[in-house]
Amino acid sequence: MDTLKQEAIRVFSNLPETSSLDDIMYELYVVDKVKKGREAVERGETISIEDLKREMQSW
């Protein structure tokens, strides 16, 4: 698994030269959220599709 610095360098390397600071911050935000989501799955912190459907009905 990449270190945080390695992941940030990978994100920077894949962005166009014309990227704004907002673009960079957004990309890092998305990478962070995906990483945290994967970690939650590994810890078993998930809900079933049925539970999700019931929760969505209350929206």
N, CA, C and O atoms as a Tripos MOL2 file, in Angstrom:
@<TRIPOS>MOLECULE
protein
  236   235    59     0     0
PROTEIN
NO_CHARGES

@<TRIPOS>ATOM
      1 N           0.8420   -1.1830    0.0000 N.3       1 MET1
      2 CA          0.0000    0.0000    0.0000 C.3       1 MET1
      3 C           0.8870    1.2460    0.0000 C.2       1 MET1
      4 O           1.9020    1.3150    0.6920 O.2       1 MET1
      5 N           0.4740    2.2050   -0.7850 N.am      2 ASP2
      6 CA          1.2380    3.4420   -0.8840 C.3       2 ASP2
      7 C           1.1460    4.2520    0.4030 C.2       2 ASP2
      8 O           0.1400    4.2180    1.1120 O.2       2 ASP2
      9 N           2.2160    4.9760    0.6820 N.am      3 THR3
     10 CA          2.1600    5.9280    1.7780 C.3       3 THR3
     11 C           1.3260    7.1270    1.3170 C.2       3 THR3
     12 O           1.0540    7.2790    0.1260 O.2       3 THR3
     13 N           0.9340    7.9520    2.2430 N.am      4 LEU4
     14 CA          0.1500    9.1390    1.9080 C.3       4 LEU4
     15 C           0.9040   10.0170    0.9120 C.2       4 LEU4
     16 O           0.3120   10.5400   -0.0310 O.2       4 LEU4
     17 N           2.2020   10.1760    1.1220 N.am      5 LYS5
     18 CA          3.0070   11.0000    0.2240 C.3       5 LYS5
     19 C           3.0410   10.3900   -1.1750 C.2       5 LYS5
     20 O           2.9000   11.1070   -2.1650 O.2       5 LYS5
     21 N           3.2250    9.0780   -1.2640 N.am      6 GLN6
     22 CA          3.2490    8.4110   -2.5640 C.3       6 GLN6
     23 C           1.9110    8.5660   -3.2800 C.2       6 GLN6
     24 O           1.8700    8.8000   -4.4870 O.2       6 GLN6
     25 N           0.8250    8.4360   -2.5360 N.am      7 GLU7
     26 CA         -0.5070    8.5800   -3.1160 C.3       7 GLU7
     27 C          -0.7160   10.0030   -3.6280 C.2       7 GLU7
     28 O          -1.2610   10.1910   -4.7150 O.2       7 GLU7
     29 N          -0.2930   10.9990   -2.8650 N.am      8 ALA8
     30 CA         -0.4230   12.3920   -3.2890 C.3       8 ALA8
     31 C           0.3870   12.6450   -4.5560 C.2       8 ALA8
     32 O          -0.0900   13.3250   -5.4650 O.2       8 ALA8
     33 N           1.5890   12.1150   -4.6310 N.am      9 ILE9
     34 CA          2.4290   12.2710   -5.8260 C.3       9 ILE9
     35 C           1.7570   11.6220   -7.0300 C.2       9 ILE9
     36 O           1.7920   12.1760   -8.1290 O.2       9 ILE9
     37 N           1.1420   10.4510   -6.8360 N.am     10 ARG10
     38 CA          0.4410    9.7830   -7.9250 C.3      10 ARG10
     39 C          -0.7190   10.6460   -8.4180 C.2      10 ARG10
     40 O          -0.9290   10.7890   -9.6230 O.2      10 ARG10
     41 N          -1.4730   11.2220   -7.4730 N.am     11 VAL11
     42 CA         -2.5920   12.0910   -7.8410 C.3      11 VAL11
     43 C          -2.0850   13.2940   -8.6240 C.2      11 VAL11
     44 O          -2.6230   13.6230   -9.6810 O.2      11 VAL11
     45 N          -1.0600   13.9460   -8.1110 N.am     12 PHE12
     46 CA         -0.4940   15.1160   -8.7930 C.3      12 PHE12
     47 C          -0.0150   14.7600  -10.2010 C.2      12 PHE12
     48 O          -0.2300   15.5210  -11.1440 O.2      12 PHE12
     49 N           0.6220   13.6240  -10.3360 N.am     13 SER13
     50 CA          1.1860   13.2090  -11.6210 C.3      13 SER13
     51 C           0.1040   12.9680  -12.6690 C.2      13 SER13
     52 O           0.3440   13.1500  -13.8630 O.2      13 SER13
     53 N          -1.0740   12.5630  -12.2330 N.am     14 ASN14
     54 CA         -2.1440   12.2460  -13.1780 C.3      14 ASN14
     55 C          -3.0210   13.4420  -13.5380 C.2      14 ASN14
     56 O          -3.8860   13.3310  -14.4070 O.2      14 ASN14
     57 N          -2.8130   14.5690  -12.8900 N.am     15 LEU15
     58 CA         -3.6150   15.7550  -13.1870 C.3      15 LEU15
     59 C          -2.9960   16.5470  -14.3320 C.2      15 LEU15
     60 O          -1.7770   16.5580  -14.5030 O.2      15 LEU15
     61 N          -3.8500   17.2130  -15.1160 N.am     16 PRO16
     62 CA         -3.3110   18.0660  -16.1870 C.3      16 PRO16
     63 C          -2.5210   19.2390  -15.6080 C.2      16 PRO16
     64 O          -2.7340   19.6390  -14.4640 O.2      16 PRO16
     65 N          -1.6280   19.7700  -16.3960 N.am     17 GLU17
     66 CA         -0.7980   20.8990  -15.9710 C.3      17 GLU17
     67 C          -1.6290   22.1240  -15.6260 C.2      17 GLU17
     68 O          -1.1910   22.9700  -14.8470 O.2      17 GLU17
     69 N          -2.8000   22.2260  -16.1890 N.am     18 THR18
     70 CA         -3.6560   23.3940  -15.9660 C.3      18 THR18
     71 C          -4.5640   23.2580  -14.7510 C.2      18 THR18
     72 O          -5.4440   24.0950  -14.5480 O.2      18 THR18
     73 N          -4.3710   22.2250  -13.9410 N.am     19 SER19
     74 CA         -5.2250   21.9860  -12.7790 C.3      19 SER19
     75 C          -5.1170   23.1230  -11.7720 C.2      19 SER19
     76 O          -4.0410   23.6720  -11.5310 O.2      19 SER19
     77 N          -6.2440   23.4530  -11.2020 N.am     20 SER20
     78 CA         -6.2710   24.4910  -10.1700 C.3      20 SER20
     79 C          -6.0470   23.8470   -8.8020 C.2      20 SER20
     80 O          -6.0650   22.6240   -8.6630 O.2      20 SER20
     81 N          -5.8400   24.6810   -7.8160 N.am     21 LEU21
     82 CA         -5.6990   24.1850   -6.4520 C.3      21 LEU21
     83 C          -6.9730   23.4610   -6.0270 C.2      21 LEU21
     84 O          -6.9030   22.4520   -5.3240 O.2      21 LEU21
     85 N          -8.1360   23.9640   -6.4450 N.am     22 ASP22
     86 CA         -9.4020   23.2940   -6.1350 C.3      22 ASP22
     87 C          -9.4510   21.9000   -6.7570 C.2      22 ASP22
     88 O          -9.9390   20.9600   -6.1290 O.2      22 ASP22
     89 N          -8.9490   21.7590   -7.9900 N.am     23 ASP23
     90 CA         -8.9060   20.4490   -8.6390 C.3      23 ASP23
     91 C          -8.0490   19.4730   -7.8410 C.2      23 ASP23
     92 O          -8.4290   18.3200   -7.6350 O.2      23 ASP23
     93 N          -6.9030   19.9440   -7.4010 N.am     24 ILE24
     94 CA         -5.9800   19.0990   -6.6310 C.3      24 ILE24
     95 C          -6.6140   18.7020   -5.3080 C.2      24 ILE24
     96 O          -6.5610   17.5370   -4.9150 O.2      24 ILE24
     97 N          -7.2090   19.6600   -4.6280 N.am     25 MET25
     98 CA         -7.8400   19.3730   -3.3390 C.3      25 MET25
     99 C          -8.9890   18.3790   -3.4960 C.2      25 MET25
    100 O          -9.1610   17.4920   -2.6590 O.2      25 MET25
    101 N          -9.7760   18.5220   -4.5660 N.am     26 TYR26
    102 CA        -10.8840   17.6110   -4.8040 C.3      26 TYR26
    103 C         -10.3760   16.1930   -5.0380 C.2      26 TYR26
    104 O         -10.9150   15.2410   -4.4730 O.2      26 TYR26
    105 N          -9.3510   16.0460   -5.8580 N.am     27 GLU27
    106 CA         -8.7980   14.7230   -6.1370 C.3      27 GLU27
    107 C          -8.2760   14.0580   -4.8560 C.2      27 GLU27
    108 O          -8.5020   12.8700   -4.6280 O.2      27 GLU27
    109 N          -7.5830   14.8290   -4.0350 N.am     28 LEU28
    110 CA         -7.0840   14.2770   -2.7700 C.3      28 LEU28
    111 C          -8.2350   13.9040   -1.8460 C.2      28 LEU28
    112 O          -8.1650   12.8960   -1.1440 O.2      28 LEU28
    113 N          -9.2920   14.7080   -1.8400 N.am     29 TYR29
    114 CA        -10.4890   14.4240   -1.0440 C.3      29 TYR29
    115 C         -11.1080   13.0920   -1.4700 C.2      29 TYR29
    116 O         -11.4460   12.2650   -0.6220 O.2      29 TYR29
    117 N         -11.2550   12.8830   -2.7780 N.am     30 VAL30
    118 CA        -11.8500   11.6530   -3.2820 C.3      30 VAL30
    119 C         -10.9820   10.4480   -2.9100 C.2      30 VAL30
    120 O         -11.5010    9.4230   -2.4660 O.2      30 VAL30
    121 N          -9.6890   10.5640   -3.0850 N.am     31 VAL31
    122 CA         -8.7820    9.4650   -2.7290 C.3      31 VAL31
    123 C          -8.9220    9.1310   -1.2480 C.2      31 VAL31
    124 O          -8.9570    7.9570   -0.8800 O.2      31 VAL31
    125 N          -9.0020   10.1440   -0.4000 N.am     32 ASP32
    126 CA         -9.1470    9.9330    1.0380 C.3      32 ASP32
    127 C         -10.4570    9.2210    1.3590 C.2      32 ASP32
    128 O         -10.4710    8.2920    2.1660 O.2      32 ASP32
    129 N         -11.5580    9.6440    0.7380 N.am     33 LYS33
    130 CA        -12.8590    9.0350    1.0160 C.3      33 LYS33
    131 C         -12.9100    7.5850    0.5460 C.2      33 LYS33
    132 O         -13.4790    6.7350    1.2300 O.2      33 LYS33
    133 N         -12.3250    7.2920   -0.6070 N.am     34 VAL34
    134 CA        -12.2890    5.9130   -1.0960 C.3      34 VAL34
    135 C         -11.4590    5.0480   -0.1460 C.2      34 VAL34
    136 O         -11.8500    3.9280    0.1830 O.2      34 VAL34
    137 N         -10.3200    5.5700    0.2890 N.am     35 LYS35
    138 CA         -9.4560    4.8270    1.2250 C.3      35 LYS35
    139 C         -10.2020    4.5290    2.5180 C.2      35 LYS35
    140 O         -10.1550    3.4040    3.0150 O.2      35 LYS35
    141 N         -10.8880    5.5230    3.0650 N.am     36 LYS36
    142 CA        -11.6330    5.3230    4.3030 C.3      36 LYS36
    143 C         -12.7850    4.3480    4.1060 C.2      36 LYS36
    144 O         -13.0990    3.5730    5.0100 O.2      36 LYS36
    145 N         -13.4150    4.3760    2.9430 N.am     37 GLY37
    146 CA        -14.4900    3.4350    2.6480 C.3      37 GLY37
    147 C         -13.9830    2.0060    2.5830 C.2      37 GLY37
    148 O         -14.6150    1.0930    3.1160 O.2      37 GLY37
    149 N         -12.8520    1.8120    1.9360 N.am     38 ARG38
    150 CA        -12.2700    0.4730    1.8560 C.3      38 ARG38
    151 C         -11.8830   -0.0420    3.2410 C.2      38 ARG38
    152 O         -12.0760   -1.2180    3.5500 O.2      38 ARG38
    153 N         -11.3390    0.8430    4.0660 N.am     39 GLU39
    154 CA        -10.9680    0.4400    5.4200 C.3      39 GLU39
    155 C         -12.2050    0.0540    6.2300 C.2      39 GLU39
    156 O         -12.1560   -0.8850    7.0240 O.2      39 GLU39
    157 N         -13.3090    0.7690    6.0350 N.am     40 ALA40
    158 CA        -14.5490    0.4510    6.7390 C.3      40 ALA40
    159 C         -15.0580   -0.9260    6.3090 C.2      40 ALA40
    160 O         -15.5410   -1.6950    7.1400 O.2      40 ALA40
    161 N         -14.9510   -1.2350    5.0310 N.am     41 VAL41
    162 CA        -15.3700   -2.5450    4.5400 C.3      41 VAL41
    163 C         -14.5140   -3.6370    5.1760 C.2      41 VAL41
    164 O         -15.0340   -4.6710    5.5940 O.2      41 VAL41
    165 N         -13.2180   -3.4110    5.2490 N.am     42 GLU42
    166 CA        -12.3160   -4.3950    5.8590 C.3      42 GLU42
    167 C         -12.6570   -4.6390    7.3260 C.2      42 GLU42
    168 O         -12.4770   -5.7460    7.8340 O.2      42 GLU42
    169 N         -13.1500   -3.6010    8.0050 N.am     43 ARG43
    170 CA        -13.5350   -3.7440    9.4120 C.3      43 ARG43
    171 C         -14.9400   -4.3170    9.5700 C.2      43 ARG43
    172 O         -15.4090   -4.5440   10.6850 O.2      43 ARG43
    173 N         -15.6010   -4.5450    8.4440 N.am     44 GLY44
    174 CA        -16.9440   -5.1100    8.4910 C.3      44 GLY44
    175 C         -18.0360   -4.0950    8.7720 C.2      44 GLY44
    176 O         -19.1450   -4.4620    9.1630 O.2      44 GLY44
    177 N         -17.7340   -2.8390    8.5790 N.am     45 GLU45
    178 CA        -18.6920   -1.7730    8.8540 C.3      45 GLU45
    179 C         -19.5300   -1.4920    7.6040 C.2      45 GLU45
    180 O         -19.4120   -0.4390    6.9780 O.2      45 GLU45
    181 N         -20.3670   -2.4520    7.2650 N.am     46 THR46
    182 CA        -21.2210   -2.3310    6.0890 C.3      46 THR46
    183 C         -22.6630   -2.6330    6.4850 C.2      46 THR46
    184 O         -22.9290   -3.1400    7.5740 O.2      46 THR46
    185 N         -23.5900   -2.3120    5.5820 N.am     47 ILE47
    186 CA        -24.9850   -2.6790    5.7940 C.3      47 ILE47
    187 C         -25.4570   -3.4490    4.5670 C.2      47 ILE47
    188 O         -24.8730   -3.3460    3.4890 O.2      47 ILE47
    189 N         -26.5210   -4.2210    4.7470 N.am     48 SER48
    190 CA        -27.0400   -5.0120    3.6390 C.3      48 SER48
    191 C         -27.8170   -4.1170    2.6680 C.2      48 SER48
    192 O         -28.1970   -2.9940    2.9990 O.2      48 SER48
    193 N         -28.0380   -4.6400    1.4820 N.am     49 ILE49
    194 CA        -28.8300   -3.9180    0.4820 C.3      49 ILE49
    195 C         -30.2370   -3.6810    1.0100 C.2      49 ILE49
    196 O         -30.8070   -2.6090    0.8080 O.2      49 ILE49
    197 N         -30.7930   -4.6710    1.6790 N.am     50 GLU50
    198 CA        -32.1430   -4.5370    2.2270 C.3      50 GLU50
    199 C         -32.2130   -3.4010    3.2490 C.2      50 GLU50
    200 O         -33.1460   -2.5980    3.2290 O.2      50 GLU50
    201 N         -31.2270   -3.3400    4.1360 N.am     51 ASP51
    202 CA        -31.1850   -2.2600    5.1230 C.3      51 ASP51
    203 C         -31.0400   -0.9000    4.4370 C.2      51 ASP51
    204 O         -31.6580    0.0790    4.8540 O.2      51 ASP51
    205 N         -30.2330   -0.8450    3.3990 N.am     52 LEU52
    206 CA        -30.0480    0.3990    2.6670 C.3      52 LEU52
    207 C         -31.3540    0.8340    2.0000 C.2      52 LEU52
    208 O         -31.7050    2.0130    2.0330 O.2      52 LEU52
    209 N         -32.0610   -0.0990    1.4070 N.am     53 LYS53
    210 CA        -33.3340    0.2210    0.7600 C.3      53 LYS53
    211 C         -34.3370    0.7610    1.7870 C.2      53 LYS53
    212 O         -35.0430    1.7310    1.5130 O.2      53 LYS53
    213 N         -34.3990    0.1350    2.9670 N.am     54 ARG54
    214 CA        -35.2970    0.6180    4.0180 C.3      54 ARG54
    215 C         -34.9150    2.0210    4.4660 C.2      54 ARG54
    216 O         -35.7800    2.8710    4.6750 O.2      54 ARG54
    217 N         -33.6270    2.2570    4.6120 N.am     55 GLU55
    218 CA        -33.1580    3.5840    5.0120 C.3      55 GLU55
    219 C         -33.4980    4.6230    3.9520 C.2      55 GLU55
    220 O         -33.9020    5.7380    4.2790 O.2      55 GLU55
    221 N         -33.3370    4.2650    2.7050 N.am     56 MET56
    222 CA        -33.6100    5.2110    1.6160 C.3      56 MET56
    223 C         -35.0890    5.5690    1.5280 C.2      56 MET56
    224 O         -35.4320    6.6760    1.1130 O.2      56 MET56
    225 N         -35.9600    4.6550    1.9100 N.am     57 GLN57
    226 CA        -37.4000    4.9360    1.8640 C.3      57 GLN57
    227 C         -37.7820    6.0620    2.8060 C.2      57 GLN57
    228 O         -38.7800    6.7490    2.5850 O.2      57 GLN57
    229 N         -36.9890    6.2580    3.8620 N.am     58 SER58
    230 CA        -37.2940    7.3180    4.8240 C.3      58 SER58
    231 C         -36.8240    8.6820    4.3370 C.2      58 SER58
    232 O         -37.1250    9.6990    4.9630 O.2      58 SER58
    233 N         -36.0960    8.7180    3.2390 N.am     59 TRP59
    234 CA        -35.6130    9.9760    2.7100 C.3      59 TRP59
    235 C         -36.7440   10.6370    2.0160 C.2      59 TRP59
    236 O         -36.5820   11.7320    1.4770 O.2      59 TRP59
@<TRIPOS>BOND
     1     1     2 1
     2     2     3 1
     3     3     4 2
     4     3     5 am
     5     5     6 1
     6     6     7 1
     7     7     8 2
     8     7     9 am
     9     9    10 1
    10    10    11 1
    11    11    12 2
    12    11    13 am
    13    13    14 1
    14    14    15 1
    15    15    16 2
    16    15    17 am
    17    17    18 1
    18    18    19 1
    19    19    20 2
    20    19    21 am
    21    21    22 1
    22    22    23 1
    23    23    24 2
    24    23    25 am
    25    25    26 1
    26    26    27 1
    27    27    28 2
    28    27    29 am
    29    29    30 1
    30    30    31 1
    31    31    32 2
    32    31    33 am
    33    33    34 1
    34    34    35 1
    35    35    36 2
    36    35    37 am
    37    37    38 1
    38    38    39 1
    39    39    40 2
    40    39    41 am
    41    41    42 1
    42    42    43 1
    43    43    44 2
    44    43    45 am
    45    45    46 1
    46    46    47 1
    47    47    48 2
    48    47    49 am
    49    49    50 1
    50    50    51 1
    51    51    52 2
    52    51    53 am
    53    53    54 1
    54    54    55 1
    55    55    56 2
    56    55    57 am
    57    57    58 1
    58    58    59 1
    59    59    60 2
    60    59    61 am
    61    61    62 1
    62    62    63 1
    63    63    64 2
    64    63    65 am
    65    65    66 1
    66    66    67 1
    67    67    68 2
    68    67    69 am
    69    69    70 1
    70    70    71 1
    71    71    72 2
    72    71    73 am
    73    73    74 1
    74    74    75 1
    75    75    76 2
    76    75    77 am
    77    77    78 1
    78    78    79 1
    79    79    80 2
    80    79    81 am
    81    81    82 1
    82    82    83 1
    83    83    84 2
    84    83    85 am
    85    85    86 1
    86    86    87 1
    87    87    88 2
    88    87    89 am
    89    89    90 1
    90    90    91 1
    91    91    92 2
    92    91    93 am
    93    93    94 1
    94    94    95 1
    95    95    96 2
    96    95    97 am
    97    97    98 1
    98    98    99 1
    99    99   100 2
   100    99   101 am
   101   101   102 1
   102   102   103 1
   103   103   104 2
   104   103   105 am
   105   105   106 1
   106   106   107 1
   107   107   108 2
   108   107   109 am
   109   109   110 1
   110   110   111 1
   111   111   112 2
   112   111   113 am
   113   113   114 1
   114   114   115 1
   115   115   116 2
   116   115   117 am
   117   117   118 1
   118   118   119 1
   119   119   120 2
   120   119   121 am
   121   121   122 1
   122   122   123 1
   123   123   124 2
   124   123   125 am
   125   125   126 1
   126   126   127 1
   127   127   128 2
   128   127   129 am
   129   129   130 1
   130   130   131 1
   131   131   132 2
   132   131   133 am
   133   133   134 1
   134   134   135 1
   135   135   136 2
   136   135   137 am
   137   137   138 1
   138   138   139 1
   139   139   140 2
   140   139   141 am
   141   141   142 1
   142   142   143 1
   143   143   144 2
   144   143   145 am
   145   145   146 1
   146   146   147 1
   147   147   148 2
   148   147   149 am
   149   149   150 1
   150   150   151 1
   151   151   152 2
   152   151   153 am
   153   153   154 1
   154   154   155 1
   155   155   156 2
   156   155   157 am
   157   157   158 1
   158   158   159 1
   159   159   160 2
   160   159   161 am
   161   161   162 1
   162   162   163 1
   163   163   164 2
   164   163   165 am
   165   165   166 1
   166   166   167 1
   167   167   168 2
   168   167   169 am
   169   169   170 1
   170   170   171 1
   171   171   172 2
   172   171   173 am
   173   173   174 1
   174   174   175 1
   175   175   176 2
   176   175   177 am
   177   177   178 1
   178   178   179 1
   179   179   180 2
   180   179   181 am
   181   181   182 1
   182   182   183 1
   183   183   184 2
   184   183   185 am
   185   185   186 1
   186   186   187 1
   187   187   188 2
   188   187   189 am
   189   189   190 1
   190   190   191 1
   191   191   192 2
   192   191   193 am
   193   193   194 1
   194   194   195 1
   195   195   196 2
   196   195   197 am
   197   197   198 1
   198   198   199 1
   199   199   200 2
   200   199   201 am
   201   201   202 1
   202   202   203 1
   203   203   204 2
   204   203   205 am
   205   205   206 1
   206   206   207 1
   207   207   208 2
   208   207   209 am
   209   209   210 1
   210   210   211 1
   211   211   212 2
   212   211   213 am
   213   213   214 1
   214   214   215 1
   215   215   216 2
   216   215   217 am
   217   217   218 1
   218   218   219 1
   219   219   220 2
   220   219   221 am
   221   221   222 1
   222   222   223 1
   223   223   224 2
   224   223   225 am
   225   225   226 1
   226   226   227 1
   227   227   228 2
   228   227   229 am
   229   229   230 1
   230   230   231 1
   231   231   232 2
   232   231   233 am
   233   233   234 1
   234   234   235 1
   235   235   236 2
@<TRIPOS>SUBSTRUCTURE
     1 MET1         2 RESIDUE 1 A MET
     2 ASP2         6 RESIDUE 1 A ASP
     3 THR3        10 RESIDUE 1 A THR
     4 LEU4        14 RESIDUE 1 A LEU
     5 LYS5        18 RESIDUE 1 A LYS
     6 GLN6        22 RESIDUE 1 A GLN
     7 GLU7        26 RESIDUE 1 A GLU
     8 ALA8        30 RESIDUE 1 A ALA
     9 ILE9        34 RESIDUE 1 A ILE
    10 ARG10       38 RESIDUE 1 A ARG
    11 VAL11       42 RESIDUE 1 A VAL
    12 PHE12       46 RESIDUE 1 A PHE
    13 SER13       50 RESIDUE 1 A SER
    14 ASN14       54 RESIDUE 1 A ASN
    15 LEU15       58 RESIDUE 1 A LEU
    16 PRO16       62 RESIDUE 1 A PRO
    17 GLU17       66 RESIDUE 1 A GLU
    18 THR18       70 RESIDUE 1 A THR
    19 SER19       74 RESIDUE 1 A SER
    20 SER20       78 RESIDUE 1 A SER
    21 LEU21       82 RESIDUE 1 A LEU
    22 ASP22       86 RESIDUE 1 A ASP
    23 ASP23       90 RESIDUE 1 A ASP
    24 ILE24       94 RESIDUE 1 A ILE
    25 MET25       98 RESIDUE 1 A MET
    26 TYR26      102 RESIDUE 1 A TYR
    27 GLU27      106 RESIDUE 1 A GLU
    28 LEU28      110 RESIDUE 1 A LEU
    29 TYR29      114 RESIDUE 1 A TYR
    30 VAL30      118 RESIDUE 1 A VAL
    31 VAL31      122 RESIDUE 1 A VAL
    32 ASP32      126 RESIDUE 1 A ASP
    33 LYS33      130 RESIDUE 1 A LYS
    34 VAL34      134 RESIDUE 1 A VAL
    35 LYS35      138 RESIDUE 1 A LYS
    36 LYS36      142 RESIDUE 1 A LYS
    37 GLY37      146 RESIDUE 1 A GLY
    38 ARG38      150 RESIDUE 1 A ARG
    39 GLU39      154 RESIDUE 1 A GLU
    40 ALA40      158 RESIDUE 1 A ALA
    41 VAL41      162 RESIDUE 1 A VAL
    42 GLU42      166 RESIDUE 1 A GLU
    43 ARG43      170 RESIDUE 1 A ARG
    44 GLY44      174 RESIDUE 1 A GLY
    45 GLU45      178 RESIDUE 1 A GLU
    46 THR46      182 RESIDUE 1 A THR
    47 ILE47      186 RESIDUE 1 A ILE
    48 SER48      190 RESIDUE 1 A SER
    49 ILE49      194 RESIDUE 1 A ILE
    50 GLU50      198 RESIDUE 1 A GLU
    51 ASP51      202 RESIDUE 1 A ASP
    52 LEU52      206 RESIDUE 1 A LEU
    53 LYS53      210 RESIDUE 1 A LYS
    54 ARG54      214 RESIDUE 1 A ARG
    55 GLU55      218 RESIDUE 1 A GLU
    56 MET56      222 RESIDUE 1 A MET
    57 GLN57      226 RESIDUE 1 A GLN
    58 SER58      230 RESIDUE 1 A SER
    59 TRP59      234 RESIDUE 1 A TRP
